């Protein structure tokens, strides 16, 4: 006797069910990836820290026999705009005069927390180096054959961009360049590590006759 199959629901083939599940799962994963990328590039995208040089001073300065010797101090703030801590290392301050390096200092490794600004002060002695012919001639005219030594907290900038109101520094001057570089990493979402760095280059104008910092421009 043959049984009737009418009225009984038929199961769909298992292959179609698996395919539909895979399609739904793939669409969901793509949606999650898109959301992650949007959040990453709008909120957590790593940004380079910013260096602001606030003051430059020469606590000591001396010139004799066509060579100059001084102590260099630079005061700066470093802002970390990221939503994660900035761990810095391999950071330096370099001084250049007439295209040659005359001073160098390593900045100790450290960490700046997310969204924080850290104050940094660096002071180091610069070995004696010869003045350029133009500056040396001006120094000789202004100071004679005697050495000029200045000590104390000098070198505060004044005037527009650090120069006097007439736009020209008074007397013979020399110009040095300060380059500050901080390299490090930022870890985003505790998984992704990115290399970031901050740079600052400043031109510092110094009065040869007394060692005063007439101004600086970064």
N, C-alpha and C positions, 0 to 999 in steps of 0.2 A: 504494500500500500504506500503511495507517494504522498509525502508531507508537503503542505503549502508553505511558501516563504513570504506570502503577502502580510503586510502589517509589521514586519520586523525591521528595525533600522539597520542599515548597512554601514559598517565601519569604513571610513575613507582609507585609502592606501597609506601605510606608514611612511612611505617615501615623501609624499606631499606634506605631511605633518612636520617632518624633520626639516624640510626645505623652508617652510614658513617660519619655523622657530629660528633657523639660522639667519633668515632675512631680518626678522625683528631684532635679534641680538646684534647683528651688524649695524643696523640703523641706530640702535641705542649706543653702541660703542663710538660710532662716528659723532653722534651728538655730544657725548661726554668729552671726546677729544677736542671738538670745536669749543666747548665751554672752557676747557683747560687752557687752550691757546688764547682765548679772549681775555681770561683773567690774568694770564702770564704777561701778555703784551700791554695790558692796561694798568695793572696794579703791581705786579712783581718783576717787571722787566728791569734788569740791572742797569744802573746809571753810574757814570763816573763821578767820584767825589769832587768837590769844588774847594780850591785853595784861595784864600784871600789874605794878602800880605797887608798887615796893618801898620807896621813901622819898621824902619831900618836905622840902626845906630852903629857908630864906631866908638866903642868905649875908650880905645887907645889908638893913637895915630902918630906916626913919626916918619920923617923924610930926611935923608942925608945922603950926600954923594950920589945923587941921581937914583937912589932906590927908596922904596916906600915899604913900610911895615905897619900893620894895623890889626886890631881885633874886630871881627865882624859879628854883629848881632841882628837877627831877623825874627820878627814876631808875626805869627800868622794864625789863622783859624782854618780848620778843615771841616767841611760839612759833609755828612754822609746822608744823601737823600733817599737811600734804599730802605726797604722794609725788613732788612736783615743786617746783621753786624758786618762791618768792613774790617777785615783782618789785613793789616798792611805789613809789608816786609820789603827788603831790598830797596829802601828809600834813601835818598841822598839830597844834599844841598851842594851845588857847585858854584864857584865864582870864576868868572872869566874877565880878563883884561887884554885888550888888543888881540882878541882871538885865541889867547892861550889861557889854560886853566891855572889859576893861582891859589885856589882854596878848595877844600873838599871836606865834607863831613857826612858820616853815616847817621841816619835817623833810626833809633831803636825800634824794633818791631813792636806792634801794639794792636789794639782793637778799638774801633769807634762804633758804638751801638747804633741801632737803626734810628734814623731821623735825628741824630745828635750832632752837635758841633763841638769840636775839641780845640782847645787853645794850645799852640805849640811855640816854644821859644828855643832858639838855637844860637849859641855863641861859640866861636872858635877862632883861634889865632891863624893869621895868614902869614906865610913866610915871605921874607923880603923878595921883591922883584923890581926890575928896572922900570922907570917911568918912560913913557913915549917921549920922543924929542920935544914935541910941542909942550907937553905938560911939564917936562923937566926945565925947559927954558922959562916958563912962567913961574915955576917954583923958585928958580934961582933969582929971578927979578924981584919976587915978593919976599923971600926969606933970606936972601943972601947966602953965605956959605955956612950958616949955622943950621943945626937941626931943629926942627919944630916938633914939639911933643905936646899932645893934648890928651887929657884924661877926663873922665866923668861922663855923665849921661847926656851926651850931645847927640845931634843928628835928627831931631824931630823935624818932619817935613812942614813946610809952610807955603802959603800962596797957592796959586792955581796950578794943579798938578805937581805941587811940590816946589815950584819955582817962584822967585819974587814977582811982584805985581807987574813989573815991566816986561816979564817974559824971558829975561836973560839973566843967567847967574852972574854974580859979581866976581871979578878976578879970574885967575887961571883955574881950570877945573880938570878933573879926570873922571872917566865914566867906567864903571864896572857893571857886569851883568850877573845877576843871581838866578840860578835855575834850581827849582825845587821839584822833585819828582817822588811820588809815592805810589808804589805798586802793591797790589794785594788781590784778595778774592772776596766774593760775596756768595754765600750759600743760600739759594732760593728754595723755599719749601722743604728744606732739610735734605734735599736730594740732588739738586743741580748746583754745581759750583762754577762760577764765572769769574774770569780775570777782569779786573777793572784797575784804572790808574788815574791819578790826578797830576797835573803839571802846572807850574807857574814860572813865568820868566819876567824878571824885573830889570829895568835899567836904572842904575843908581848914579847920581851926579854928586861928586865930592869936591869941595873946595880944597885945592892943593895947599894953599897957604896955611890952613888951620885944621883940616880934616873934618870940617862940618859937612854933614849930609844936606845938600841943598834941596834935594827932592828925589823922588823915585816914581817910575811909571811902570805898571804891570799890565 
